[in-house]
Amino acid sequence: MALTDFYGWTEAELLAGLKSAQNDLSRGKILVSTGAGDINSASQLTNNAKERLRMFQRALYELDPTTYAAFDLVGHSQTTAVFRQATVTD
């Protein structure tokens, strides 16, 4: 089994995270802000909603490839090299 960013998470936790990422994507949410008294802070999410969505989909596929087969090609980051033989003409 491949290593996942969410090792040890249950299926229910992954689905809840997926739902949260979908909600953020649908709302266009990109900022997180907090405040206490006179101090306020706002910061951009480390991973945008689309990236979080891919991460959860990939983790669900790794957890159960049969149930989440639709996520098979989601989030693959490896590049496939394509080589062709050069032909030399004189």
C-alpha positions in Angstrom: 0.0 0.0 0.0 1.3 3.4 -0.9 2.0 6.0 1.8 -0.7 8.6 2.2 -0.8 12.1 3.6 -3.6 10.8 5.9 -2.1 7.6 7.3 -4.3 6.3 10.0 -7.4 8.2 9.1 -10.6 6.3 8.9 -12.9 6.3 5.8 -15.4 8.4 7.7 -12.7 11.0 8.5 -11.5 11.1 4.9 -15.1 11.5 3.6 -15.6 14.4 6.1 -12.4 16.0 4.9 -13.5 15.5 1.3 -16.9 17.1 2.0 -15.1 20.1 3.7 -12.9 20.6 0.7 -15.9 20.4 -1.6 -17.7 23.0 0.5 -14.7 25.3 0.5 -14.4 25.0 -3.3 -18.1 25.7 -3.8 -17.9 28.8 -1.7 -14.6 30.0 -3.1 -13.1 30.1 0.3 -9.3 30.8 0.3 -8.7 32.7 3.5 -8.6 31.7 7.1 -8.9 34.5 9.7 -8.7 34.4 13.5 -8.9 37.1 16.1 -8.6 37.6 19.8 -9.1 41.0 21.4 -7.2 43.6 19.4 -5.1 41.1 17.5 -6.4 39.7 14.2 -4.7 37.5 11.7 -5.6 36.3 8.2 -3.7 33.8 6.2 -4.2 31.9 3.0 -4.8 28.2 3.2 -1.7 26.1 2.7 -3.4 24.0 0.1 -6.2 25.4 -2.0 -9.5 23.6 -2.1 -8.8 21.8 -5.4 -5.5 20.4 -4.1 -7.1 19.3 -0.8 -9.9 17.7 -2.8 -7.3 15.7 -4.8 -5.4 14.7 -1.7 -8.6 13.3 -0.1 -9.6 11.5 -3.3 -6.2 9.9 -3.6 -6.2 8.8 0.1 -9.7 7.3 -0.3 -8.6 5.4 -3.4 -5.5 4.1 -1.6 -7.7 3.0 1.3 -10.3 1.2 -0.8 -9.4 1.0 -4.6 -12.6 -1.0 -5.4 -15.1 1.4 -3.8 -13.2 4.6 -5.0 -12.1 3.3 -8.4 -13.3 6.6 -10.0 -10.4 8.3 -8.1 -7.7 6.0 -9.7 -6.2 8.7 -11.9 -6.8 11.6 -9.6 -3.7 13.4 -8.3 -1.0 11.3 -9.9 2.0 13.6 -9.9 4.5 11.5 -11.8 5.3 12.5 -15.3 5.5 9.8 -17.9 8.5 10.2 -20.2 7.9 9.5 -23.9 10.9 8.7 -26.1 11.0 8.3 -29.8 13.8 7.1 -32.0 15.4 9.8 -34.0 15.8 9.1 -37.7 18.9 10.3 -39.5 18.7 11.2 -43.1 21.8 11.7 -45.2 
